[in-house]
Amino acid sequence: MSYADEAAKLITGDRNECYGHPGDDLGGIALMWSGLLNTRLTQPLSGKDVALMMTALKLRREAHKPKPDNLIDAHGYLMCAEWMETGRQPQR
């Protein structure tokens, strides 16, 4: 199974069951981060912003110490960004 396949399985299965739709989950994180950064931002963060920043975090970790979890999660966050943008849930 590819990393992308594994990510799709996670974000439409276990992750989705635990945390709900990525727009709600990552959107809530965006509200919290926006509050923490309110004196530094000119506008609030979006759920997609969070997905892209989490992708960057996973890529940084991969650059430091490669392991499959980093790449699977990076794929998953990018799939969540696409899901929020298009409204189309990834297929497992």
Beta strands, then each sheet from edge to edge (+ up, - down):
end
